[in-house]
């Protein structure tokens, strides 16, 4: 099986500082691939250079569906089917929920605005907003609404772009345990619909529950990669990221 995403010796330098350094990994079609690591490990920078928002890698290759994409404009990458979300809410407060998602449906189409098929875009928006459970609130405006709604709204906008690969940057951050469980089920729904997911997350219970494989970054480099249980028991990962209390937890169950 050919990987849907492959990064080969990818680096990103800011002056002499390497935010990502000589990183290689691949993501298989249909899987949920988790990424974790300490603050400043290069996780979001990795998403930035994969999507070219706001900058490309300094060196290395990024291959999506068999083609190199590191030189492409962000909208071209999106039109190929590689879509991302952000940690910071990226929504339009003056628009309704449905209108926010419709923006995604239009932007994700590979044709000019003046020749866009409005029915296709609207159908995508309706499908996406139903999928995340916000259809009944579709006419509401997002200013001042719960963070859980905003998180789902951003995912719906991304799903309306018809992604083959979806990059989720800390989708459960700031949510309570019940909301986290609902987001986990939503990500499983995305996977069941054939969307490959790469997720950055600090909530390790969530990441371990939904990921088929996990990669841990530290100082811009790969520290470990493998099945969740393998990575969770890795001594280097425990020392650098999970902490000594986690080692005690493993020993006591």
C-alpha positions as CSV (number, residue, x, y, z in Angstrom):
1,X,0.0,0.0,0.0
2,X,1.4,3.4,-1.1
3,X,1.4,6.0,1.7
4,X,-1.0,8.9,1.2
5,X,1.6,11.3,2.8
6,X,5.3,10.9,3.0
7,X,7.8,13.4,4.4
8,X,11.4,12.8,3.4
9,X,14.2,14.5,5.4
10,X,12.1,17.6,6.0
11,X,13.6,20.5,7.9
12,X,12.5,24.0,8.7
13,X,15.0,26.6,9.9
14,X,14.5,30.0,11.3
15,X,18.0,31.5,11.1
16,X,20.2,28.9,12.8
17,X,17.3,27.4,14.8
18,X,15.8,24.1,13.5
19,X,12.1,24.0,14.4
20,X,11.9,20.7,12.4
21,X,15.1,18.8,11.6
22,X,15.6,16.1,9.0
23,X,12.2,14.5,9.7
24,X,11.0,11.5,7.8
25,X,7.7,9.6,8.3
26,X,4.7,8.3,6.3
27,X,1.0,8.1,6.8
28,X,-1.0,5.2,5.3
29,X,-4.4,5.7,3.6
30,X,-7.4,5.4,6.0
31,X,-5.5,5.5,9.3
32,X,-5.5,8.0,12.2
33,X,-1.8,9.0,12.7
34,X,-1.2,10.8,16.0
35,X,1.6,13.3,16.8
36,X,2.5,14.4,20.3
37,X,5.5,16.0,22.1
38,X,6.4,18.8,24.4
39,X,5.6,22.4,23.7
40,X,8.0,23.8,21.1
41,X,8.7,20.3,19.7
42,X,7.8,21.4,16.2
43,X,4.4,19.8,15.9
44,X,2.4,22.8,14.5
45,X,5.4,23.9,12.5
46,X,5.2,20.5,10.8
47,X,1.6,21.2,9.8
48,X,2.5,24.6,8.6
49,X,5.1,23.3,6.2
50,X,3.0,20.4,5.0
51,X,0.2,22.8,4.1
52,X,2.5,25.7,3.2
53,X,0.5,27.9,5.6
54,X,2.3,30.2,6.2
55,X,5.6,28.8,5.0
56,X,7.2,25.9,3.1
57,X,10.0,23.6,4.4
58,X,13.6,24.8,4.2
59,X,14.6,21.4,2.7
60,X,13.2,18.0,2.1
61,X,10.3,16.5,0.2
62,X,6.6,16.3,1.0
63,X,4.8,13.8,-1.1
64,X,1.0,13.6,-1.2
65,X,-0.8,10.9,-3.2
66,X,2.5,10.3,-5.1
67,X,3.2,13.9,-6.0
68,X,5.6,16.4,-4.5
69,X,3.7,19.4,-3.0
70,X,6.3,21.4,-1.1
71,X,6.4,24.0,-3.9
72,X,2.6,24.4,-4.3
73,X,0.5,27.3,-3.1
74,X,-1.8,26.6,-0.1
75,X,-5.0,26.6,-2.2
76,X,-3.6,24.2,-4.7
77,X,-2.6,21.8,-1.9
78,X,-6.2,22.1,-0.5
79,X,-7.7,21.4,-4.0
80,X,-5.6,18.2,-4.1
81,X,-7.4,17.0,-1.0
82,X,-5.0,17.9,1.9
83,X,-6.9,20.1,4.4
84,X,-6.0,21.4,7.9
85,X,-7.5,23.0,10.9
86,X,-5.8,25.3,13.4
87,X,-5.4,25.5,17.2
88,X,-6.7,29.1,17.3
89,X,-10.4,29.4,16.2
90,X,-10.5,30.4,12.5
91,X,-14.2,31.3,12.0
92,X,-16.3,34.2,10.8
93,X,-18.4,35.6,13.7
94,X,-20.6,37.7,11.4
95,X,-21.7,34.5,9.4
96,X,-24.0,31.8,10.5
97,X,-22.7,28.3,11.2
98,X,-23.9,27.1,7.8
99,X,-22.4,30.1,6.0
100,X,-19.0,29.4,7.7
101,X,-19.1,25.8,6.5
102,X,-20.2,26.9,3.0
103,X,-17.0,29.0,2.8
104,X,-15.1,25.7,3.1
105,X,-17.3,24.1,0.5
106,X,-16.6,26.8,-2.0
107,X,-12.9,27.2,-1.2
108,X,-12.3,23.4,-1.5
109,X,-13.6,23.4,-5.1
110,X,-10.9,23.5,-7.8
111,X,-12.7,26.0,-10.1
112,X,-13.0,29.8,-10.2
113,X,-15.4,31.6,-8.0
114,X,-17.4,32.9,-10.9
115,X,-18.0,29.4,-12.3
116,X,-18.5,27.7,-9.0
117,X,-21.2,25.1,-8.7
118,X,-23.2,26.5,-5.8
119,X,-25.3,23.3,-5.5
120,X,-22.2,21.1,-5.1
121,X,-20.8,23.6,-2.4
122,X,-24.1,23.8,-0.6
123,X,-24.5,20.0,-0.6
124,X,-21.0,19.6,0.9
125,X,-21.8,22.2,3.5
126,X,-25.1,20.5,4.6
127,X,-23.4,17.1,4.7
128,X,-20.6,18.4,6.8
129,X,-22.7,20.3,9.3
130,X,-24.9,17.3,9.8
131,X,-21.9,15.0,10.3
132,X,-20.6,17.2,13.2
133,X,-24.0,17.5,14.9
134,X,-24.6,21.2,14.3
135,X,-27.4,21.0,11.7
136,X,-30.1,22.2,14.1
137,X,-28.0,25.2,15.0
138,X,-27.1,26.0,11.4
139,X,-28.6,29.6,11.5
140,X,-26.8,30.5,14.8
141,X,-23.8,32.9,14.7
142,X,-20.6,31.7,16.5
143,X,-19.8,34.7,18.5
144,X,-19.9,33.8,22.2
145,X,-20.9,30.2,21.7
146,X,-19.3,27.3,23.5
147,X,-15.8,26.2,22.5
148,X,-17.1,22.7,21.6
149,X,-19.4,24.3,18.9
150,X,-16.4,26.2,17.5
151,X,-14.2,23.1,17.4
152,X,-16.9,21.2,15.5
153,X,-17.6,24.1,13.2
154,X,-14.0,24.3,12.2
155,X,-14.0,20.5,11.5
156,X,-17.2,20.9,9.5
157,X,-15.7,23.7,7.4
158,X,-12.7,21.4,6.7
159,X,-14.8,18.4,5.9
160,X,-16.9,20.5,3.4
161,X,-13.6,20.9,1.4
162,X,-13.8,17.1,0.7
163,X,-10.4,16.2,2.1
164,X,-8.6,12.9,1.4
165,X,-6.2,13.8,4.3
166,X,-7.2,16.0,7.2
167,X,-4.7,17.6,9.6
168,X,-6.3,18.3,13.0
169,X,-4.2,20.6,15.3
170,X,-5.2,20.0,18.9
171,X,-9.0,19.5,18.3
172,X,-9.8,18.6,21.9
173,X,-7.8,21.2,23.7
174,X,-9.9,23.1,26.2
175,X,-12.8,20.6,26.2
176,X,-14.2,18.7,29.1
177,X,-14.1,14.9,29.3
178,X,-17.6,14.4,27.8
179,X,-16.9,16.7,24.9
180,X,-13.6,14.9,24.3
181,X,-15.4,11.6,24.0
182,X,-17.8,13.1,21.5
183,X,-14.8,14.5,19.4
184,X,-13.2,11.1,19.5
185,X,-16.3,9.6,18.1
186,X,-16.5,12.3,15.4
187,X,-12.9,11.5,14.3
188,X,-13.8,7.9,14.1
189,X,-16.7,8.9,11.9
190,X,-14.4,10.8,9.6
191,X,-12.1,7.7,9.4
192,X,-15.1,5.5,8.5
193,X,-15.9,7.8,5.6
194,X,-12.5,7.2,4.1
195,X,-10.7,10.4,5.4
196,X,-7.2,9.8,6.6
197,X,-6.5,11.9,9.7
198,X,-3.3,13.2,11.2
199,X,-3.9,14.6,14.6
200,X,-1.7,16.7,17.0
201,X,-2.8,16.4,20.6
202,X,-1.6,16.8,24.1
203,X,-4.5,14.9,25.6
204,X,-2.8,11.5,25.5
205,X,-5.8,9.5,26.5
206,X,-7.5,10.8,23.4
207,X,-4.5,10.4,21.1
208,X,-3.9,6.8,22.2
209,X,-7.5,5.9,21.9
210,X,-8.0,6.9,18.3
211,X,-4.5,6.5,16.7
212,X,-3.3,3.4,14.9
213,X,0.2,4.8,15.1
214,X,1.8,7.6,17.0
215,X,4.9,9.7,16.5
216,X,6.5,11.7,19.3
217,X,8.6,14.8,18.4
218,X,11.2,16.5,20.6
219,X,13.3,19.5,19.6
220,X,12.1,19.1,16.0
221,X,13.2,15.5,15.6
222,X,11.5,12.2,15.8
223,X,11.9,10.6,19.2
224,X,9.7,7.6,18.7
225,X,7.1,6.1,16.3
226,X,4.9,3.0,16.5
227,X,1.7,1.6,17.9
228,X,0.3,3.6,20.8
229,X,1.2,1.0,23.4
230,X,4.7,0.8,22.1
231,X,5.3,4.5,22.2
232,X,3.6,4.9,25.6
233,X,6.1,2.4,27.1
234,X,9.2,3.9,25.4
235,X,11.6,5.0,28.1
236,X,12.9,8.0,26.1
237,X,9.3,9.2,25.5
238,X,8.5,8.8,29.2
239,X,11.6,10.8,30.2
240,X,11.2,13.6,27.6
241,X,7.4,14.0,27.5
242,X,5.1,11.8,29.6
243,X,7.1,12.2,32.9
244,X,8.1,10.0,35.8
245,X,4.6,9.9,37.2
246,X,3.5,8.1,34.0
247,X,6.2,5.4,34.6
248,X,4.7,4.8,38.0
249,X,1.2,4.6,36.4
250,X,2.4,1.9,34.0
251,X,3.9,-0.1,36.8
252,X,0.8,0.1,39.0
253,X,-1.7,-0.1,36.2
